[in-house]
Amino acid sequence: MEQLLQIDGAIEFFLMTATTNVDWHGSSTDIVSDRLTTVAANVNRQFGTDLDCFAVKLTWVKLRSLWETWVRATYYVPPKKVNFSTGEINIDDFAWDQLVRIVPDAEIFRRKKMISPNMVCTVFNRTPPSLAPEEFHLRHLEEAEEKEWKACMDMVLSIDALLNSLEYTMFCMSLFKNREIRRCFDLLPSKTLKYEYVIMQYNLSVASGQL
């Protein structure tokens, strides 16, 4: 697959050729080798690669895995940040760092294009994410938000296990919801300083009448 990813249009050509010649919905062990040879020969003739039957089968498995990783990654990204025609995920480096904590394999898509997701969906007989109901995206965004809140709460509990009031607890959770504050917090070198930082922010909010 690495050979094809380095050549513009090679993956798309591979998908079209493979779809035309092979029914991929069954078990890969049931595919007649002659069909795989045909796919390999067509791709090799078009792009000067050296695929064989085994390479075609392995490429298909890797492509499916790549696509599924891309779909998982987009669950945690606002739909407006995803280009469903090219597969690009347009988020900043800080958001990427958060994303790869949840979907480590998503690192492969940083600053890279995915092969056309809608084409892959067609080949794999899946519903393209761009055509899925809005509730589909909202549900996964809500799940991502719930995980985010839990991560914030775990962070608070790691420095202050007492949390003796609901007001203070809710403040801590809303505090760490702010990514800029989380970024500053992560730079503090000790648990004591982190605790003092939270208390300082809490006192400032009380003094300013925000609580």
N, C-alpha and C positions, 0 to 999 in steps of 0.2 A: 504494500500500500504506500510505503514511503516514496517509492519511485513515482507513483501516480500523483501524489500530493504536490510534487515538485514541478509538475507540468500543467500549465493552464488548460483546462477543459478535459484533462485525462480522466478524472474521476467521473464527470458527467457522462463521458463517452462510455466508460466502463459500465456504469449503471444501465445506460440504455441498451448496450450490447448484451449485458448479462440478463436483463429483463426479457429481451427478445428471444434469447436462446434457452433460458433455463427457468423452470418454475421453482422459485425459492421458498415457497410456503411450506413445503414438506421438509423431511429430514435431509440434511446435506449428504448423508451417506447413500440416499436413494438416487442422487443425480448421476446420470450416465456420464462417464468420463469424456465421451466424444463431444458432448455439449460444452463441457468445461474447456476442452481443447479448442473448440471453435471460438469461444470467448477470448481465450488467451491469444490465439492467432490473430484475431481482428484487432485487439488492442496493441499487440506487438507490431503489426503491420502499420498501424496508424501513428504510433508514437516511438517506435524503435526500442521498446522495452523488451524484457526477457521473461515474461510471465509463463508459468506452466500450469497444469491442472491444480496442483496443490496450492500454488500462489493465488490462483483465482478464488479458490474456496476460502483461503485464509484472509484474503483481502475483503471478501464479503463479510466474514465474521467480524473483522476489525471495523468495517464501515458501520455495521449494525450497532456495535458497541459504542462507536464514536457518536452516532446519532442519538442513542439513548442517553449518553452522558450530556450531550448538548440540551436535550429536552429537560433532563433533571436540573441542569444549571439555570435554564430560563424560568423554572418555577419560582426561583428566588430573585428574579430581576423584573422590574416593572415592564409591562409589555411595550411601552414607548421606547425602551432602551434596547429592544431587540428588532433586528431587521430580518423578517421571515423569508425574504427573497434570497439574501446572501448568507444568512446565519450569523452575521456580526452581532456581538454583544457590546454595546457602547456604554461602559461604566468606567468611573475613574479608578485609579490604582488602589485607593483605600477600600472601595466597594469590592474590587476583585479579591483583595486579601480576605475580606469577610466571606465572600462566596466560596473560595477554595477551602475554607475551613469546613464548609458544609458538603461541598462536592469537590474533593481534591483533584479528581481527573479533569475538572473544568479548566485547569491551568493551560491545557493545550490550546484553548480558544483565545487566550489573551493576545490581543492585537492581530488576530488571524481571522480569516473567513472560514466559515463552515461550508462544505459542499451544500448546494441548494437543498434546504430542509424539506421543501414541498416535494421535490423530486424523490428524495429518500423516502418520504412518507408514502408516496404513490407506489414505489417499488415494494415497500414492506407492508403495504395494505393497511396503513395507519392513517388516522385523521390528522391532517396538518395542524400544528399548533395555531397557525394564523386563522384557521377556520373553526377552531374549537369554541364552544359557547363562552361568553364573557365570564359566566360563573366558574368555569374551569380555572381561569387565571385567578379570579378573586379568591377561590377556595385555597389555592396554593399560596397566594400572597398572605392570606390570613394565617395559614400554617407557618409560613416563614416568619411572620410578625410574632406569633406565639413563641416560636423558638428564640427569637431575638429577645423578647421580654424575659424568658427563662434564663438566657445567657446573662442579661443585665442583673437579674436577681441573684444568680450564682456569684456574680462578681461582687455584689454588695455583701452577700453573706460571707464571702471569703475574707472580708476585712472587718465586718461588724456583725457578729452572730446574734447580738441582743435584739436589735430592731424592736424596741419596746413600745412603739405606737404605729398605728395604721398611717397616720399623717407622714411620719418620717419614712416609713416603708415606701409609700407611694411617691414621696419626693425622690428617694434614691432611685427608684425604677425610672421615673421621668428624667432624672439627671443623666443616667447612663443611656437613655434613649437618644441623647444628643451625641452624634458621632464625633464632633469636634472635642467635646468634653472627654469622651472615652479615649480619644487619641492622646490628649494631655495627660489623662490619668495613667495610661499605660507607660508613659515616659518616667513617671515617678519611681525612684529606685527601691523604696521599701514599703512594707505594709503599714508602718506607722505614719509615714507621709501620706499614703493613700487615704488612711482613715481621717487624718487631719484635714485633708483636702475636701472630703465629703462633708465633714462637720462644718468647715468654713463656708462651703456653698450653701449648706442648710441654714446656718445663722444669717448669712447675707439675704437669703430669701425671706426669712422671718422678719428681719429688720426692714426690708423694703416693702413688707406687707403683701408679698406674693403668696404667703401661706397663712 
